[in-house]
Amino acid sequence: MRLRLGTRGSALAVGQSGIVADLVRGLGHEVDLVRIRTGGDVEQGSLTRLGTLGVFAAELRQALLDDRVDFAVHSLKDLPVAPVPGLTIAAVPGREDPHDALCARDGLTLAGLPAGATVGTGSPRRVAQLRALRPDLSFVDVRGNVGTRLARVASGDLDAVVLAAAGLRRLGLDSHITDLLGILPAPGQGALAVECRATDTEVQAILAALDDPAVHAAVDAERAVLAGLGGGCAAPIAAWAHDGIITGGVFALDGTSAAHATRALEAGAGERVVADLLAGGAADVTDLASARRSRLAELHDDTSLWGSDTVLAGTRVFLPRPEGALAEGIRAAGAEVVAHPVQHHRTVPADLALDGADWVVFTSAATLDALDQLGVLVPEGSRIAAVGASTAEALAARGLDVHLVPEGPSTAASLVDAFPSGHGTVVIPGSALSSPTLADGLAAKGWRVTAVPVYTVEPVRQLPQSLLEEWHSGHFDVVVVSAGSIGRAVGELLGWRDEVRVVAFGEPTARALAEQGVRVHAVAQTQDAAGVIEAISSLGES
């Protein structure tokens, strides 16, 4: 049987859906992942009717009800406890680690964070319990996907973030975990819910084979605690069923008080935990009805949640180059970014001596690696020019003094404009594919210019199968191309798709893409994350 599995485009959603899709394929069925775009296909009113917790889960549920997909996979902790008429949870597969995880700078643990350290989390449950343990920390409300939150630590904006260990492990990002926290998790945390239409008995029967009865019973008991307390999505309520017991907790947001209850894990255990919590004063500890009517506006409109003037939440971006500052900067605006190089550098033999040059000009950090492999040293005292700030930073990291960096765009034309006129020698070690713009421009200013290729760029032999599947399944909204050679590699390795909008990294790249017959939808006017974010944002206005 061929089945349609609805998924959001985020890395975590696709990863979780892929896990379940493989299980279904193992049963002998074909599965196509169908991307459900967030915030565009469904009106806010229809979403809020499907529950106050988990706007994105509501969009998937609407797709099920509309018969656009056959089943969907949810993070169970984000799924409302109230059932949706016409839908049923057909399976709860095996559970990942339910713990909360600290991802902190410099490998710090919760105990090791200095007083006043900033910790990002959007969960009142986490804040309430962590305040009880570390009242001296500063907690910052954050939103966005896993990459966005980790990027805020990498950039130094936050000292740490708290995330579900399960999501990090499913994404292969568990190396970012610096401490597994001993606080009670959210009901259902670490578990997946596989949902389909209640009337589709054939699909239900297929999915039932994925169910883990013990895990299903455990999370049902946890969710019974949440349902019995009438907890809204902003109420700090926790529950965890394991090792034959279930423990529930209700916490004051300021961390000063809490109510706990533990029962043997058996029929009706969740309801008995609720009774014990209420008898223990849970209603006096916190406002159990605390809830947000809808998170749609927060997720898509509130720029303060991402620390950026422009929010790209719900936008999935392919960046065909290695992870780095550009990817992290785009993530900081809320976009889901998949960064993977489509080409590699190969050093080429060169007869090169830099002694005696009046200027040595660098157009990329890759030149430094090539010079290292060729055994060529930059003489002390050489005057050095860099095409832009990132190249200058790479040079400075090698202990080289940079004497000239143009202001504005990191382009050959900008460097020519900033370069003084003269009559000495200029050596430009760089790519065999570089355009003659820089050399010709400096020669026009009177310099004797020698451009020496020290490396070339070639498409990689193959890309990860998961990336190929996501690209061909239409799971990307935007591709950001930072060089003409990268554009050629994208065309060769992936093929251009009409629905993926192309953002060029500056006018020279835009011209190179146009010469390749590629339609450019927007051009980043500055060669940095801010310019790319502005360009992507403009796509929604066109």
C-alpha positions, 0 to 999 in steps of 0.5 A, spaced: 500 500 500 502 507 498 501 511 504 502 519 504 505 521 511 504 528 513 510 532 516 513 539 517 519 541 514 523 542 520 529 537 521 526 534 527 519 533 524 522 530 518 527 526 522 521 523 526 517 522 520 523 518 517 523 514 523 516 512 522 516 511 515 522 506 515 518 502 520 512 502 515 516 501 509 519 495 513 512 492 513 512 492 506 508 498 504 511 505 500 511 511 504 511 518 501 513 524 505 508 530 504 510 537 506 505 541 510 507 548 510 506 552 516 502 558 517 500 559 510 495 553 508 491 553 514 487 559 517 488 561 524 481 560 526 481 553 524 487 551 527 485 554 534 479 550 533 483 544 534 487 545 540 490 550 544 497 546 545 501 545 539 499 550 533 504 545 528 500 539 530 494 542 529 496 544 521 498 536 520 491 534 523 487 539 519 491 536 513 489 529 515 482 531 516 482 534 509 485 527 506 491 531 504 495 525 508 494 518 510 497 519 517 502 524 521 507 523 526 507 528 532 512 529 538 507 526 543 508 532 549 506 537 544 499 534 542 493 536 546 490 531 551 483 533 548 481 528 542 480 531 535 473 528 532 475 524 526 482 522 528 485 517 532 492 515 535 494 509 532 500 507 535 506 510 540 512 506 538 518 506 542 520 512 546 527 516 546 530 519 552 525 523 556 530 527 560 531 535 559 538 536 556 542 543 558 546 545 552 551 550 555 557 554 552 564 551 554 561 544 556 558 547 562 553 543 567 547 546 570 551 546 577 557 549 573 554 555 570 556 562 573 551 566 577 547 570 572 548 566 566 542 566 561 539 560 560 534 560 554 527 555 554 520 557 552 517 552 557 514 554 564 515 547 567 523 547 565 523 554 568 519 553 575 524 546 576 530 550 574 529 556 578 528 551 584 535 548 583 538 555 581 535 561 583 541 565 581 540 564 573 537 568 568 531 565 564 530 567 557 523 565 553 526 563 546 522 560 541 524 557 534 527 550 532 533 546 535 538 549 530 535 556 532 536 555 539 543 552 539 545 558 534 544 563 540 549 559 544 554 559 539 553 566 538 554 568 545 547 571 545 545 566 551 550 561 556 545 555 555 539 553 552 534 547 555 532 542 550 529 535 550 534 530 549 530 526 545 530 531 539 537 532 540 538 525 539 534 524 533 537 529 530 544 527 531 546 533 535 547 529 542 554 532 542 551 539 544 548 536 551 553 538 556 548 536 562 542 531 563 537 534 567 534 531 573 528 534 573 521 531 571 519 531 564 513 533 560 507 528 559 509 524 553 516 527 552 521 523 548 515 519 545 512 519 538 504 519 536 502 516 530 495 519 528 490 517 522 483 518 521 478 514 525 474 511 519 481 509 515 481 502 518 486 499 513 491 504 515 489 503 522 491 496 522 498 497 518 500 503 524 498 498 529 503 494 528 508 499 530 505 500 537 509 499 543 504 497 548 508 498 555 510 505 552 503 507 550 500 505 557 506 509 560 504 516 556 497 515 557 498 515 564 502 521 564 497 525 559 492 523 564 495 527 569 495 533 565 488 532 563 486 531 570 489 537 572 486 541 567 492 544 565 493 549 560 499 549 555 503 554 560 502 551 566 508 548 569 506 540 570 510 534 569 509 527 569 513 521 568 512 513 568 517 508 568 520 502 572 513 501 574 511 507 578 508 514 575 510 521 578 507 527 577 509 534 579 506 541 579 511 547 580 510 554 582 513 559 577 518 562 581 521 556 584 519 556 591 514 551 592 511 544 589 507 538 589 509 531 588 505 525 588 507 518 586 503 511 585 504 504 582 503 504 574 497 500 574 490 502 571 487 508 573 494 510 576 494 517 572 487 519 575 490 517 582 496 521 582 491 527 580 487 526 586 494 526 590 496 532 587 490 536 588 490 533 596 497 536 596 495 543 594 497 543 587 491 548 585 495 553 590 502 552 588 500 555 581 495 557 576 493 550 573 489 553 568 494 558 565 494 557 557 496 561 551 490 561 546 494 560 540 501 560 539 501 562 532 502 569 533 508 568 537 511 563 532 510 567 526 510 575 528 513 576 534 520 578 532 523 579 539 523 571 540 528 570 535 532 577 536 532 579 529 528 585 526 525 579 521 522 573 522 523 567 517 519 562 522 516 556 517 522 557 512 526 552 510 533 554 507 538 549 503 545 553 504 550 549 499 556 550 503 559 548 510 556 550 517 558 556 519 557 564 521 552 564 515 548 558 517 548 560 524 546 567 522 540 565 518 537 560 523 537 566 528 532 569 524 528 563 525 529 559 519 530 552 519 537 551 515 540 545 512 547 547 511 552 542 506 557 543 501 556 541 494 563 542 492 570 541 495 577 545 494 583 541 491 590 544 491 593 545 484 601 545 483 603 552 483 610 555 482 609 561 487 613 566 491 611 571 495 617 574 497 618 581 494 611 583 492 608 589 494 601 587 496 599 580 497 591 579 496 587 574 498 580 573 496 578 567 500 580 563 506 581 557 502 587 560 499 590 560 506 589 552 506 592 551 499 598 555 501 599 551 507 599 545 503 604 548 498 608 550 503 608 557 501 609 562 507 607 569 507 613 573 508 613 577 515 612 585 513 608 583 507 602 588 506 596 584 505 589 586 502 582 581 504 576 582 499 572 582 505 571 581 513 570 574 513 577 573 509 580 578 514 578 574 520 581 568 517 588 571 516 588 574 523 587 568 526 593 565 522 597 571 525 597 575 519 596 583 519 591 585 514 592 592 511 586 593 507 579 591 507 574 594 503 567 597 506 561 594 504 560 588 499 565 583 499 566 583 492 572 584 487 569 591 485 569 593 492 576 591 493 578 595 487 575 601 489 578 601 495 585 599 493 590 605 492 593 607 485 601 605 485 606 602 480 609 596 484 607 588 484 601 585 486 600 577 487 593 574 488 593 567 490 586 564 489 582 560 485 583 557 478 575 559 477 576 566 479 574 572 474 579 577 472 575 583 475 580 584 481 586 583 477 584 587 471 582 593 476 588 593 479 592 593 473 588 599 471 590 602 477 598 602 475 600 595 479 603 589 476 599 584 477 600 576 477 594 572 479 596 565 481 591 559 481 593 555 488 586 551 488 580 549 484 573 547 486 569 541 484 562 538 485 563 533 491 562 526 488 555 525 492 550 528 497 547 524 503 541 520 501 537 524 506 538 530 503 537 528 496 530 525 498 528 532 502 530 536 496 526 532 491 520 531 495 520 539 496 522 540 503 525 546 501 523 553 500 529 557 499 536 555 496 542 560 498 547 560 492 554 564 494 558 563 488 557 561 480 561 554 481 556 553 487 550 554 482 553 549 477 554 544 483 547 544 485 544 543 478 549 537 477 548 534 484 540 536 485 537 539 479 533 546 480 526 545 482 521 551 480 518 551 487 525 552 490 526 560 490 533 562 489 537 567 493 544 569 490 549 572 494 551 578 491 550 581 484 556 577 481 553 571 483 546 573 480 549 574 473 553 567 474 547 564 475 543 567 470 548 565 465 547 558 467 539 559 465 537 559 473 532 564 475 534 568 481 528 570 485 532 575 490 539 578 491 543 579 498 545 586 497 550 585 503 554 578 503 552 576 510 547 573 514 543 580 514 543 581 507 541 574 506 535 574 511 533 581 508 533 577 501 529 571 503 524 576 507 523 580 500 520 573 497 514 574 501 512 581 498 513 579 491 
